[in-house]
Amino acid sequence: MSGDLGPRVAISAAQKFLHLYPDVDLFLVGDQEQLQQTLQGANPRINFIHATEVITMDDDPLTALRHKKNSSMWKSLELLRDESADACVSAGNTGALLAIAKYLIKTFPGIERPAICKSMPVSSGVTYLLDLGANIDVSPELLHQFALMGSALAKAFGADQPRVSLLNIGTEAYKGTDILRQAQELLQQDASLNYAGFIEANCIFSGEVDVIVCDGFHGNIALKASEGVAQFIANKISAEFDRHPIKRLLALLCWPMLKHLRAQLNPAQYNGASFLGLQKTVIKSHGSADENAFVHALAVAREQVLLRVPERIHHQFSH
Amino acid sequence: MSGDLGPRVAISAAQKFLHLYPDVDLFLVGDQEQLQQTLQGANPRINFIHATEVITMDDDPLTALRHKKNSSMWKSLELLRDESADACVSAGNTGALLAIAKYLIKTFPGIERPAICKSMPVSSGVTYLLDLGANIDVSPELLHQFALMGSALAKAFGADQPRVSLLNIGTEAYKGTDILRQAQELLQQDASLNYAGFIEANCIFSGEVDVIVCDGFHGNIALKASEGVAQFIANKISAEFDRHPIKRLLALLCWPMLKHLRAQLNPAQYNGASFLGLQKTVIKSHGSADENAFVHALAVAREQVLLRVPERIHHQFSH
């Protein structure tokens, strides 16, 4: 019901997603009348759950947690708690989704707090970056937990001995904050991790490591600065092709190439951030996600359920 | 003498710089014999100052400060302290340059610590981002000082009432850390500043504001993540044009356009970070700067001397 674009995008994405993946059924949670009108026609694989309230993007997470038990977000997460659904995907208020998921789904024993994790495109595939904003104040122990969760996720997606790094402003052991230096000691001592040392932000996209661990403030800045500069460059390229009739002709000739390039750099194909550490799969779609981006977030949820990512994280912590 | 590429780049840049700007004389500080050999031929506008030591990229800043008083870096900064030179440009060890500059040149009264500041390309011109790594632990008062210094710099370069923002992970007043919220109050209360609220990292390149203030860890991550993603995209574009003979032909047709685009995105044209708050102009060139990038750093130094940037910062603090 929420997100910057409302339920229309979610519903068209849901239809496309069901078409692509015949092994999935969906619940659509929200104002049932509005959802059914938008859907146009019944689909036996879509179930409706009515919810009278909506958590808006401006709602304070704690207020939402305390007072919006009839919201579509709350009802969706209840389906996970009650074992009726395997995963929840939302484009709504991140803080509220995190707070309610933590309350209803809970983290596994030994996991202090969930972390937001996203796969970043790198030359050799993807690198998992966490935390992206759930935890601003972190202890060395919490960063260690993020490393274990990220490593379990990378293993689920095929990395044999995932290389794990801590994001810092230099690679020398004396660089950074006390918290980072202490976290480095914990990671070095943990034989279940393949720790690769500190990494600087210019190497996030180099593919040197599989998992990059940081606090939520640093991860958020790294992710958003990257989005900003990618947008800036895309605008420059468009402007460059638009400067002269001959260049616009060249743009036509280059069209297939530009399209391929755009597809590779398209943020939509990286949409869908995981809340790692929870006992079920909860995926946050970007608030401004379009249909394809939302489909990708749904596909991430499906894949993490099939690969049993929550169970693998639990397993990593029980050793 | 230092930098990743040694004195060769600095010297060829010096010659090009003198050719471009007839109003400048240069001191070259270092191993005089080596420098003169590299220079090949005398230039009456180049003076040599001999130094027997070099501070390396691996030297610990405090050790360099205590024990390398005969280094080229120390001798260069002595020229500023003794009023023999107006500005110092170095591609060497950032931490050592900062520590020695702080010791020899000093900050203006009322300025606690210098900040590293760089101009970032944005759609409407440039935005000044500070601090970029000199200060990891900051107080609200120190962020306030960075705002005043950045604002004075932007005014020197023509902004009438520079819009100043604090980098945060959201724009709402409750977002971020206590330090940021307290800094926001200080900036709101300061009538000499045109404070524009919190800004997120994806808007660094949007040109919404003239100055963005943050601690050195956050600034470093934002800057380096941006460099990393720009490099990643450049590699993707090259690979795309290289995929097929027809595409390589297209690349030839697009060559003038790609060249123009590259010139606009070229990090060399943004090389030269300022150490704001010092009583003289000290500019840090990127360790891996090539000739053109080094020339740009020298040009930044010249411009800041002509625009009397240190004096303007002093003035901003005396009101």
Interface residues (C-beta under 8 A of the other chain):
Chain A: D60 P121 V122 S123 G133 I136 D137 L167 I169 Y174 G176 T177 E200 A201 N202 C203 I204 F205 S206 G216 F217 H218 N220 I221 A222 L223 K224 A225 S226 E227 G228 V229 A230 Q231 F232 I233 N235 K236 I237 E240 F241 K247 L250 L253 C254 M257 H260 L261 Q264 L265
Chain B: D60 P121 V122 S123 G133 I136 D137 L167 I169 Y174 G176 T177 E200 A201 N202 C203 I204 F205 S206 G216 F217 H218 N220 I221 A222 L223 K224 A225 S226 E227 G228 V229 A230 Q231 F232 I233 N235 K236 I237 E240 F241 K247 L250 L253 C254 M257 H260 L261 Q264 L265
